Amino acid sequence: MSKPRVAIFDFACCEGCQLQIVNLEEEILDLINLVDVVEWREAMSEQSHDYDIAIIEGSITRPEDEKRVLLIRSRAKILIALGACAATGGVNKLKNNFDMKEVRQCVYGKDADLPHLDTYPTKAVDEIVEVDYKIHGCPIENSEFARVIRALLLGKRPMVPDYPVCVECKAKENVCRWEYGETCLGPIIRAGCGARCPTAGFRCFGCRGYVDNPNVEAAREVMAKYNLTEEDLKTRMVLFGSKQGPTL
C-alpha cells in the first residue's frame, strides 16, 4: 500500500509553524516513515502536483494567492490550515482595519503602486476554499500537529478542543491573570495549547481563535468583577481577531 503523499505550502506568514514541525526532532522521523513528503519549500527543492494531503501555512493577501490556493484545493483530497494565519487570518488581519492604499503606502512608500506589490484585505484560507482541518496557534503546538497527522493516517477524525483556555489554566492550578490586573482572553479562546502563555506568566493573546460558541456572558461577568468594560476586552481581541470577533 502506498504512503499518503503530503505537500506543504506557505503564503503570507513567518513560516514559524513549519519550523515547529521541524522542532518535532526525533518524532518527525517517525512521521516521515508514514507519509511521502513530495513538496515542502522550507525543507526540500522538489515539487509535485500530485498529493493527497495539502498543508497550508499563511493567510491569503493577493489575487494571485487566491488563484494558487484554489489550485491546491483542487488537487488535494484533504486540506489542513496550519497555524493562526491560515486558520483565522492571524496577525495579518490587522491591516483590514485600514484602507489598503494607506497600508501599501505605509509599507512600500514610493513603490506602493507597483503591480507586484498589490494587496487586498487579508483572508483566512477557509474564506477562499473548503478547509478540512485546522491546527490553531501562533505558532502551532507541534505535539498537536503530530496527533492530527497520526489520526488522519488511521482514518480517524482529529479531535480539536472546543472549550476555552480557562479550562486548561484551571487544570494547571494557575492563578488567574485577571488577578494580576491583566485583560486575558482565556474565557473566549479555544484551548489546546496547554494554557501556554498564562502558565508562563502572560495573559492569553488569543492566537488559537475563538471557541465555536464563546460564553460571552461569562466574559461579561469576569469584566464586571474587575471593573472593566467591553471596550477593554475588545482592544485585546484585535491582535488575532480583527474583523471577526464574537459580538459582546
N, C-alpha and C positions, 0 to 999 in steps of 0.2 A: 504494500500500500504506500503510495507516495505521500510525502510530507506536505502539509499546507504551505503554500507559497505566501510569504509576507513581504510587503513593501512599506517603507516608512517615508513619509513626505513632510516637508515643512513649508509654511507660509510666513506670515508676519509674526515673528516670535524671537526669543533669545536662544532657542534650542536647549534651554535648561532641562526640559522634560526628557529630551532624548539623552542628555547627559545622565539623568537619573537611571535610565535603562543600563547605560554602561556601568553605573555605580552598583549594579547588582553583583559585580565582580564574579565570584565563582559560580553563582546561580545562573548567570547569563549563559554559561557553557551548557548547563542542563537544558535551558530553553532552546538554545540553538540546535541542540540534538533532536528536538521535537519538531522543528519547523525548517523551512528553507527560505532564508532571507535573500530576496532577489534584488532589492533596491533599498539603499539607505545612504544618502549622500554624506552623512556625517561619519560613516564608518567604512564605506566601500565606493569604488568608482563604477561598478557595474550598474546597468539599468535594465528594466524589464517592463513590458506592457502586459505581462501575464502573471497575475497574482490573485490569491483567494481572499486575503485579508489586507486591507489598506489601513494604515495608522497615520493619522494626520495631526501634526502639531502646528499651531499658529492660527491666527484669525484671517479673515478674507477682507482685503482692503483696497483691491483694484479690480477693474473689469476683467482683465486678463486672468487674474487669480480665480475669479468666479468660473470662467470657462474651463480652467485647468481642474478645479475640484469637481466639476460636472463630469469631466472625462474620467477622472479617477473613480468616481462613484459608479460609472457605467461599467467599469472593468472589475470592480470588487464585489465579491459575494457578501463580505462583512466589512463595514467601515467603522473605525473607532476614532473618536475625537480625544486627543491626548492633551490633557492639561487645560488650564483656565482659558487660554487664548482661543483654543479650538472649541472647547465645550460651551463657553459663555461669551466669548469676545475678550474677556480678561481686561488687563490694564489698557490695552489698545483702544477700548471703547471710550476712554476718557475724551478722545478727540471728537466724539459725537456730540459733545456739549458745546462745540464751537462751529463756526462757519468753515467749510472745507477750504475756501480760498484763504482765509485767515490762517488756517493750520499750515497750508503749503508755504505761505509767506514766512511764517514763524520758523519753520524747519529749514527751508531751502533758500530763503532770501531771493536774490536776483534770478535764480534758476527755477523759481516756483512754477513757471508756466511751461517748462519743458515737458513734452508729451510722456516721456518715460517716468516722470515723477507724479503722474496723475494719481489721485486717490479719491476714495469715496467713503461714506460713513462705514465704520468697521462692523463686520457681521461675524457671528459665530458660524461654524461650519453647518450646523443644522438649520440655519436661516437660508441656506442655499440648497442643500441636499439632505436626504434622509440619513440620519446617523443611527447606527445600531446600538452602540455602547459609548458611554462617556467615562473617561478616567479623569477625575477632577483634581484640582490643586495647582499651586504655583510655588515650587514645582510639584509634580505628582509624587505620591508615595511609591517608591519602586516596589515595595512588597505588594501593594495593591495591583500594580501593573502585572507582576508575575502571577498573582492569583487570578486576575481576569483572563490572561492568556491561557493558563492551565485549564480553567473552567471551559473556555471555548473549545480547546482541543479535546476535552472529554465530552463535548456535546451538551454541556450544561449552560444555563443562563447565569452569568456572573451576578453576584449579589452586590449592589451598590447601596450604601446606607441612605435611608430617607428619614433620619431623625437628626436633631440638632447637635452641634458640637458640645453643648452644655451636658449632654448625656455622658460623653467620654470624659469631660472635665470633672464631673462629679464622681465618676467611677475611679478617677485617679486621686480623688480627695484634694483637688486643688482649691486654694482659696479663690473665690470668685473675683475676677479682675475688676468688677464693678466696685468691690470693697476698697480697691486702690484708687478709686476716682477715675477709672478708665471706662470709656464707652465701648463695650465689647459687643461684637456681632454674633456671639455664640448662640443666642436664643433662636436665630433665624437661618443660620448657615448649616449646610449639610456636613455631617460628621464623616469620619473615615480616615482622618489624619492622626487620630490618637490625641486630639487636642494639643497638637504640636506647639503652637505659639503660647497659649496660656500656661502650659507646663514649663515652658522656657522663660516665663515671666513677662509675656507680652499679651495684649488683647488679641482677640480673633479679628483678622483683617478681612475675612470673607472670601478668600481665594477659591473655595470649593463651591461657591454658588449657593443659592437659596434652596432649602428643602422644598419639596413639591407643594406643600400646604403650610407655609410658615405660620406659627402660632403668634399672630400679631397681637392678640390680647395679652399674652404672656409678656411680650416685648414692652407693651404699654405699661403693664404693671411694674416691670423692672425699672423703667424710666421714671415712673411716678415715685417709686420708693427712693430713688436717688435724686429727686428734684430736677430731672432733666426733661427736655421737650422732644417731640418727634423730630424736630429740625436737627437737634444734636445727633440723633441716630442717623438721619438721612445724610448728614455731612460725612459720616464714616462709611456709608454704603456706596459712595461714589467711586471709590478706587477700583473695586471689582464689580460694581453693579450699575454702571452708568446706563441710563435709558432702559432699565429692565427690572428695577427693584419691585418688591411687593408694595401694595398700597397700604400705607399705615393710617 
